[in-house]
């Protein structure tokens, strides 16, 4: 056991190997981090971008003095430490999104995307300055734009069904048959609750899944198209470009670079 020669009763001083110095400020930093995390969860859960902007300004106060417990496994690897921190944040954001009423399929797609980006990152600064704000913003936007909290029970059921059957053909006709409702009524109700037609919603969700597959690498445009239930690669490419603004091949090429 390491001798606490300075006689401090500060928990950080007792446990820490003092990786970054300024140990007397450690407890203050930890308390600020807890406060920041609580506000982050609140901002995402409510889809409140103004509150999120406030949260994003908080770390700047402490960027010069970051403190971590001296875990011997990670004490010499700040990048691994930052990745672990980001994995925790990703989980927090996902839970906040769930509390905000976002469908599980959307949360899964976004969570997996950032899990990949976190592991592929090559610097702690890139994680903090690029991935972190993008991740927070996207989760917040999910709640603001895709929360099903105010959807009717029927539309909630259909949204969940779509997410679990994304590889199948999904349209007003077969969904109305599956849920035993009038197709015209379903189309109107879905548009009213989600702001999108069923085909728009399905295609948007499939494109989100396609982007994740491309980010994972080792797949062709044709394979992604087939996995997502498109009968034609050219039609899939057309839909992808309409939503993303570039072809699947161009998007995939950027991920490989």
BAZAMAR-881531 format. One record per atom (N, C-alpha, C): residue in three letters; y, x, z. Coordinates in steps of 0.02 Angstrom, whole numbers, plus 32768, in hexadecimal, padded with zeros to 4 digits. Example, Ala and Ser with C-alpha at 12.3 -4.5 7.8 and 13.67 -1.06 7.14 Angstrom:
BEGIN
Ala7EE482948186 Ala7F1F82678186 Ala7F5B82948186 Ser7F9082828162 Ser7FCB82AC8165 Ser80028285818A 
This chain:
BEGIN
Unk7FC4802A8000 Unk800080008000 Unk803E802C8000 Unk807080197FD7 Unk80AD80417FD3 Unk80D680388012 Unk80EE806F802B Unk8117806F8067 Unk815E80568057 Unk817480238079 Unk81B78009806F Unk81E78032809B Unk81F8806D8083 Unk821D809D80AC Unk8264808880BD Unk8281805C8094 Unk82C6804980A3 Unk82CB801180D6 Unk82907FF880EB Unk828F7FC68120 Unk82A97F81810B Unk82B27F7680CA Unk82CD7F3680B2 Unk829B7EFE80BB Unk82B47EC380CB Unk82897E8880CE Unk82917E5D8090 Unk82B97E74805F Unk82C17E518020 Unk827E7E527FFB Unk82647E167FE9 Unk82227E127FCA Unk821E7E3B7F8B Unk82547E3B7F63 Unk82547E647F26 Unk824D7EAE7F37 Unk82727EC57F6A Unk826F7F0B7F7D Unk82297F1F7F95 Unk82077EF07FB7 Unk81C57EFE7FD1 Unk81927F057F98 Unk81977ED87F66 Unk81657ED57F31 Unk81767EFF7EF5 Unk81B57F0E7EEA Unk81CB7F2B7EAB Unk81C47F777EA9 Unk81B87F907E6D Unk81BA7FD77E60 Unk81FF7FEC7E48 Unk82307FBD7E4C Unk82757FCC7E3B Unk827C7FE77DF4 Unk82637FBF7DC3 Unk82647FD57D7E Unk82AA7FE07D63 Unk82D87FB57D76 Unk831A7FB67D56 Unk83537FC47D87 Unk83437FD47DC4 Unk83787FE57DF4 Unk839D7FA87E0E Unk83D17FB57E36 Unk83FB7F7F7E51 Unk83D27F4D7E79 Unk83A67F667EA3 Unk83777F3A7EC6 Unk839B7F097EF4 Unk83D57F1B7F0D Unk83F87EEE7F3B Unk840F7EAE7F18 Unk84127EAF7ED5 Unk84277E747EB0 Unk83ED7E4A7E97 Unk83B07E607EA6 Unk83757E407E89 Unk836E7DF77E9E Unk83757DE97EDE Unk836C7DA57EF5 Unk839F7D767ED5 Unk83DC7D8E7ECE Unk84107D667EAE Unk83FD7D567E66 Unk83E27D887E43 Unk83CC7D7E7DFE Unk83947D4A7DF9 Unk83637D507E27 Unk832A7D227E27 Unk83427CDB7E33 Unk83707CD27E62 Unk838A7C907E71 Unk83AF7C727E36 Unk83D67C9D7E13 Unk83F97C857DD7 Unk83C77C717DA0 Unk83907C967D9B Unk835D7C867D69 Unk833E7C427D77 Unk83317C347DB7 Unk83147BF37DC9 Unk83447BBB7DB7 Unk83847BC47DC6 Unk83B77B927DB6 Unk83BB7B887D6A Unk83BA7BBF7D45 Unk83BD7BBC7CFC Unk83817B967CE0 Unk83467BA37CFA Unk830B7B827CE1 Unk830C7B377CEE Unk83277B237D28 Unk832C7ADB7D37 Unk835C7AB97D06 Unk83937ADA7CF7 Unk83C37ABE7CC7 Unk83A67ABD7C80 Unk837F7AF07C70 Unk835F7AF37C2E Unk83307AB87C25 Unk83077AAA7C57 Unk82D97A717C53 Unk83007A307C4C Unk83357A287C72 Unk835E79EB7C6E Unk837D79E37C29 Unk83977A1A7C0D Unk83B87A177BCC Unk83867A027B96 Unk834B7A1F7B97 Unk83187A0F7B64 Unk82FD79C97B6E Unk82EE79B77BAC Unk82D279757BBA Unk8300793D7BA3 Unk834179487BA6 Unk837179157B92 Unk838D791F7B4C Unk837979567B2B Unk839379657AE8 Unk83DE79727AEA Unk83F779907B1F Unk843E799A7B2A Unk845379E07B13 Unk846F79E57AD7 Unk84817A267ABB Unk84BD7A457AE0 Unk84EA7A1C7AFA Unk85237A377B20 Unk850B7A5A7B5F Unk84DC7A3B7B82 Unk84C07A5B7BBE Unk84997A997BAA Unk84757A967B73 Unk84507AD07B5C Unk847F7B0B7B4D Unk84B87AFC7B2E Unk84E97B307B20 Unk85007B517B61 Unk85097B297B95 Unk851D7B437BD7 Unk84E67B707BF2 Unk84A87B5B7BEB Unk84707B837C03 Unk846D7BC67BDE Unk84797BC37B9C Unk84757BFF7B73 Unk84AB7C337B84 Unk84E17C1D7BA3 Unk85167C4B7BB7 Unk85057C6E7BF9 Unk84D87C517C20 Unk84CA7C6C7C62 Unk84AA7CB27C62 Unk847A7CC27C35 Unk845C7D047C38 Unk848C7D3C7C29 Unk84C27D2D7C04 Unk84F07D627BF1 Unk85107D837C2E Unk85137D5F7C64 Unk85307D7B7CA2 Unk85047DB37CBC Unk84C27DAD7CB1 Unk84937DDB7CD1 Unk846D7E077C9F Unk84837E097C61 Unk845E7E2F7C2F Unk84597E797C40 Unk848A7E947C63 Unk848A7EDB7C73 Unk845D7EEB7CAF Unk844A7EB87CD4 Unk84227EC47D11 Unk83E77E937D13 Unk83B27EA37CEE Unk83777E787CED Unk83457E937D1F Unk83257E677D45 Unk82F87E7D7D7A Unk82B37E5C7D71 Unk827F7E847D7B Unk823A7E6A7D77 Unk82137E887DB1 Unk81E37E617DCB Unk81B77E7D7DFD Unk81907EB67DDE Unk81807EE87E06 Unk81617F257DEC Unk81167F1E7DE3 Unk81007EED7DBE Unk80B97EE67DAE Unk80A17F277D8F Unk806F7F497DAC Unk805A7F8A7D91 Unk803F7F867D4A Unk80297F4B7D35 Unk800E7F447CF1 Unk80457F477CBD Unk80817F2F7CCF Unk80B77F2A7C9D Unk80F37F547CAF Unk80EF7F7D7CE3 Unk812B7FA07CFA Unk81477FD07CC5 Unk811B7FEA7C9A Unk813280197C66 Unk81377FF87C22 Unk81377FB67C20 Unk81387F927BE0 Unk81687F577BE2 Unk81A97F647BDD Unk81DB7F2E7BDF Unk81D07EF97BA9 Unk81B67F0D7B6E Unk81AA7EDC7B3A Unk81747EAA7B4F Unk813E7EC37B6D Unk810A7E957B85 Unk81247E687BBC Unk814F7E847BE7 Unk816D7E5C7C1C Unk81977E237BFE Unk81BF7E347BCB Unk81E97E027BAC Unk81BF7DCE7B87 Unk81897DE37B67 Unk815C7DB47B46 Unk813E7D837B78 Unk81297D9D7BB1 Unk810D7D717BE4 Unk81417D3E7BFB Unk817F7D547C04 Unk81B57D287C17 Unk81C07CF27BE2 Unk81BD7D067BA3 Unk81C87CD67B6C Unk818E7CA47B67 Unk81517CBA7B75 Unk81187C8D7B75 Unk81227C567BA9 Unk813B7C6B7BE4 Unk81497C3B7C19 Unk81807C0A7C03 Unk81B47C247BE3 Unk81EA7BF97BCB Unk81D17BC87B97 Unk81A67BDF7B6A Unk818A7BB37B37 Unk81657B797B57 Unk813E7B897B8B Unk81197B557BAE Unk81487B247BD1 Unk817C7B407BF1 Unk81AF7B157C11 Unk81CF7AE67BDF Unk81E17B017BA5 Unk82027AD97B72 Unk81D47AA27B59 Unk81947AB37B51 Unk81647A817B39 Unk815E7A487B6C Unk81597A597BAC Unk81547A257BE0 Unk819379FB7BE2 Unk81CD7A1B7BDB Unk820D79F67BDA Unk820F79C77B9F Unk81F779DE7B65 Unk81F479B37B2A Unk81C779787B34 Unk818E79847B55 Unk8160794D7B63 Unk818079197B92 Unk81A379327BC4 Unk81C679047BF2 Unk81FD78DE7BCE Unk821878FD7B99 Unk824C78DC7B71 Unk823178AC7B3E Unk81EF78A57B3A Unk81D278727B0F Unk81BF78897AC9 Unk81B878CB7ABE Unk81A678E47A7C Unk815B78DE7A73 Unk814678CA7A37 Unk810078C37A26 Unk80DB79057A2E Unk809D79017A44 Unk8075793E7A51 Unk806D796A7A14 Unk8067794C79D9 Unk805D7973799D Unk8099799E798D Unk80D579847995 Unk811279AC798A Unk811679E579BC Unk810779D779FB Unk81097A0B7A2E Unk80D67A417A20 Unk809B7A2D7A09 Unk80677A5E79F9 Unk807E7A8D79C1 Unk809A7A70798D Unk80B07A987953 Unk80E67ACA7967 Unk81187AB2798D Unk814E7ADE79A1 Unk81377B1379D3 Unk810D7AFE7A03 Unk80F37B2D7A35 Unk80CA7B647A15 Unk809F7B5279E6 Unk80767B8479C4 Unk80A17BB3799A Unk80D47B98797A Unk81007BC27951 Unk81217BF8797B Unk813B7BE579B5 Unk815D7C1779DF Unk812C7C457A02 Unk80EF7C2D7A10 Unk80BC7C5A7A2D Unk80AE7C9379FC Unk80A97C8279BC Unk809F7CB67989 Unk80DA7CE67985 Unk81167CCB7983 Unk81517CF5797D Unk815A7D2379B9 Unk814A7D0979F4 Unk81507D327A31 Unk81207D6D7A2E Unk80E27D617A1C Unk80B17D977A19 Unk80C07DC979E1 Unk80DF7DB279AB Unk80ED7DDE7972 Unk812D7E06797B Unk81567DF579AD Unk81967E1679B7 Unk818B7E6079C9 Unk81B97E8A79B2 Unk81B27ED279BD Unk81E77EEE79EC Unk82147EC47A04 Unk82467EDD7A34 Unk82597EA67A65 Unk82687EBA7AA3 Unk827E7E8B7AD6 Unk82C17E6C7AC3 Unk82EC7E927AA5 Unk832E7E797A91 Unk83277E427A5D Unk82F97E4A7A2D Unk82EE7E1679FB Unk82D57DD57A1B Unk82AA7DDB7A4C Unk82927DA07A70 Unk82CB7D7C7A93 Unk82F67DA27AB3 Unk832C7D847ADB Unk83647D697AB0 Unk83777D8E7A7D Unk83B27D7D7A56 Unk83A47D507A1A Unk83677D507A00 Unk83587D2979C4 Unk83277CF079D3 Unk82EB7D0279EA Unk82B87CCE79F3 Unk82C97C9E7A2B Unk82E27CB87A63 Unk82F17C8D7A9C Unk83227C557A8B Unk835D7C637A70 Unk838C7C2C7A60 Unk83707BFD7A2B Unk834C7C1779F9 Unk832E7BEC79C6 Unk82FB7BBC79E5 Unk82D27BD67A12 Unk829F7BAE7A32 Unk82BE7B767A5D Unk82EE7B887A86 Unk830F7B567AB0 Unk832F7B1F7A85 Unk83517B347A51 Unk83747B057A26 Unk83447AD67A02 Unk830C7AF179EB Unk82DD7AC779C6 Unk82BC7A9379F4 Unk82AA7AA87A30 Unk828D7A777A5F Unk82C07A417A71 Unk82FE7A557A7B Unk83327A257A8B Unk833C79F37A52 Unk833C7A0D7A15 Unk834379E279DA Unk830779B379D2 Unk82CC79CA79E5 Unk8291799F79E2 Unk829C79607A0C Unk82B579697A48 Unk82C0792F7A74 Unk82F879037A58 Unk832D79237A40 Unk836678FD7A25 Unk835278D479E8 Unk832578F079BE Unk831678D1797E Unk82D278AE7979 Unk82A278C279A5 Unk825E78A9799C Unk823F788C79DC Unk826778817A0F Unk824C78627A4B Unk8232781C7A3C Unk81F7780E7A54 Unk81D977CB7A4A Unk81E277A07A89 Unk820A77B87AB7 Unk821277947AF7 Unk8229774C7AED Unk825377407ABA Unk826D76FD7AAF Unk824976D87A76 Unk821276F57A5D Unk81EC76D47A29 Unk81C5769A7A48 Unk81B576697A1F Unk818A76337A36 Unk8143764E7A40 Unk811B76297A64 Unk80D6763F7A71 Unk80B0764A7A30 Unk80B8761D79FF Unk8095762279C0 Unk80A77663799C Unk80E776737997 Unk80FC76AE7973 Unk80E676EE7997 Unk80E676ED79D9 Unk80CC772679FF Unk8083773279ED Unk805C76FC79EA Unk8015770279D9 Unk800D771E7992 Unk803577077965 Unk8030771E791F Unk804577677918 Unk8079777B793B Unk808F77C07939 Unk805877EE7953 Unk803877DB7989 Unk8000780379A4 Unk7FC678057972 Unk7FB977CD7953 Unk7F8277CA7922 Unk7F9177F978E7 Unk7FCE77F778CE Unk7FE278227897 Unk7FD7786C78A9 Unk7FEC787F78E5 Unk7FE578C478FB Unk7F9E78DB7900 Unk7F7078AD7910 Unk7F2A78BE7917 Unk7F0278B678D7 Unk7F21789E78A1 Unk7EFE78947861 Unk7F2878AD7827 Unk7F4878E67832 Unk7F7878FF7802 Unk7F58791477C0 Unk7F17792277C1 Unk7EF479377785 Unk7EE078FC7758 Unk7EE878BF7771 Unk7ED47884774C Unk7F0F78677724 Unk7EFF783A76F7 Unk7F33781676D3 Unk7F5177E27703 Unk7F9277E6770D Unk7FB377BA773D Unk7FEC7796771B Unk7FE777557716 Unk801B772D76F7 Unk801F76E97719 Unk804E76C17704 Unk805976807724 Unk801B7655771F Unk7FFA765676E7 Unk7FC0762B76DC Unk7F87763B770C Unk7F71767A770D Unk7F3776897738 Unk7F4976887782 Unk7F8776987793 Unk7F9B769477DA Unk7F9E764C77F1 Unk7FB6762077C7 Unk7FBA75D877D9 Unk7F7375BC77E2 Unk7F4475D477B9 Unk7EFF75BD77C0 Unk7EE075D97800 Unk7EEE7617780F Unk7ED27636784B Unk7EEB7614788B Unk7F2B7601788B Unk7F4975E378C7 Unk7F4F759778C3 Unk7F33757B788D Unk7F2F75317886 Unk7F747510788C Unk7FA4752B7866 Unk7FE6750D7864 Unk7FFB7504781B Unk802B74D87811 Unk804674CD77CE Unk8069750C77B5 Unk805B75207777 Unk8077755E775C Unk80C3755D7758 Unk80E075247745 Unk8129751F7740 Unk814A75247784 Unk812B750277B5 Unk8144750577FA Unk8140754D7814 Unk8108756F7806 Unk80FF75B3781D Unk813375E277FF Unk813F75DA77BE Unk816F7605779C Unk81B575FD77BA Unk81C975BF77C5 Unk820B75B277E3 Unk821075CD782A Unk81DC75C17851 Unk81DC75D67897 Unk81DC7622789D Unk81B576437873 Unk81B2768D7876 Unk81F576AB7864 Unk821476917830 Unk825676A9781B Unk828A769E7851 Unk828876657871 Unk82B8765478A5 Unk82B1768478E0 Unk8274769178F5 Unk826876BB7930 Unk827477057923 Unk825D771D78E9 Unk825E776678DD Unk8297777C78B0 Unk82B4774E788B Unk82E87761785B Unk82CC777C781A Unk828A777D7814 Unk8269779777D8 Unk8236776477BF Unk82287767777E Unk81EF77407765 Unk81AF7763777A Unk817777417775 Unk8138775F7788 Unk8129779C775D Unk81357797771C Unk812777D176F0 Unk8155780B7700 Unk819577FE7710 Unk81C378347723 Unk81AC78567764 Unk8197782D7794 Unk8180784977D4 Unk8142787477CA Unk8111785A77A5 Unk80D3787E7799 Unk80E078C07775 Unk810878BE7740 Unk811678FB771B Unk813B792F7745 Unk81697917776D Unk818F79467798 Unk8160796877CA Unk8132794277E6 Unk8103795D7816 Unk80D3798E77F4 Unk80BC797D77B8 Unk808F79A97793 Unk80B279EB7781 Unk80F179E7776E Unk81167A24775D Unk811E7A50779B Unk812A7A3177D5 Unk812D7A587813 Unk80EB7A7D781F Unk80B47A5A7814 Unk80737A7A781C Unk80687AB177E9 Unk807E7AA577AC Unk80777AD87777 Unk809D7B177789 Unk80D97B1077A3 Unk81017B4B77B6 Unk80DD7B7477EC Unk80BD7B51781B Unk80987B74784E Unk805D7B9A7831 Unk803A7B7B7802 Unk80027B9D77E1 Unk80197BDB77BB Unk80517BD57799 Unk806B7C0F7774 Unk80807C4777A4 Unk809C7C3477DC Unk80B17C67780D Unk80747C8B782A Unk803C7C68782E Unk7FFF7C877847 Unk7FE17CB87816 Unk7FF27CB277D6 Unk7FDB7CE077A2 Unk7F957CD17789 Unk7F817CF67754 Unk7F3D7CF57739 Unk7F297CB1771D Unk7F587C8A7703 Unk7F487C4B76E1 Unk7F707C4676A1 Unk7F537C247670 Unk7F767C197631 Unk7F987BD67632 Unk7FC57BCB7603 Unk7FE77B8B75FD Unk7FB47B5475F0 Unk7F837B6375C5 Unk7F4F7B3275B6 Unk7F257B1F75F3 Unk7F157B51761C Unk7EED7B437659 Unk7F147B18768A Unk7F547B267692 Unk7F7D7AFE76BF Unk7F837AB776A6 Unk7F8F7AB07664 Unk7F947A6E7646 Unk7F547A457652 Unk7F1B7A657649 Unk7EDB7A437653 Unk7ED07A30769C Unk7EE07A5D76C9 Unk7ED67A507710 Unk7F007A137727 Unk7F397A0B7709 Unk7F6679D5771D Unk7F5B799476F6 Unk7F28799376CE Unk7F14795576AD Unk7F397944766D Unk7F5C7975764F Unk7F7D7968760F Unk7F4B797075D6 Unk7F4C794175A8 Unk7F1E7944756F Unk7F367975753A Unk7F757986753C Unk7F9379B17509 Unk7FBD79E8752A Unk7FB07A267519 Unk7FD87A5D7533 Unk80207A59751A Unk80287A4474DC Unk806C7A3F74C0 Unk80947A0974E4 Unk807379D274F7 Unk8097799D751C Unk80A979B67561 Unk807A79D97581 Unk808979F775C3 Unk80C57A2675BE Unk80C67A4F758B Unk80FD7A7F7581 Unk813F7A5B7577 Unk813C7A247553 Unk817979FD7547 Unk819479E07588 Unk816879C475B2 Unk817C79A775F2 Unk819679DE7620 Unk81747A167622 Unk81887A4E764D Unk81CE7A66763B Unk81DA7A6F75FB Unk821C7A8875E5 Unk82537A5575F4 Unk82437A1575ED Unk827479E175FB Unk828A79E37644 Unk825B79EF7671 Unk826979ED76B9 Unk82847A3076D2 Unk82677A6776BB Unk82797AAA76D5 Unk82B27ACA76AD Unk82B67ABA766D Unk82EA7AD77644 Unk82D37B12761B Unk82937B237620 Unk82757B5875F8 Unk822B7B4975EE Unk820D7B6875BD Unk81C77B5B75AE Unk819A7B7875E5 Unk815C7B5F75EB Unk812D7B7C761C Unk81217BC67610 Unk811D7BDA75D0 Unk81117C2175C0 Unk814A7C4C75D8 Unk81887C3575CF Unk81C27C5B75E5 Unk81C57C5F7631 Unk81B57C277652 Unk81B57C27769B Unk817F7C5676B5 Unk81447C537697 Unk810D7C7E76AC Unk811D7CC876A3 Unk813F7CD7766D Unk81517D1D765F Unk81807D377695 Unk81AE7D0E76AC Unk81DD7D2376E1 Unk81B87D307722 Unk81837D09772F Unk815C7D14776D Unk81367D55776B Unk81217D69772E Unk80FA7DA67727 Unk81247DE5772D Unk81667DDE7721 Unk81927E197722 Unk81A77E2C7769 
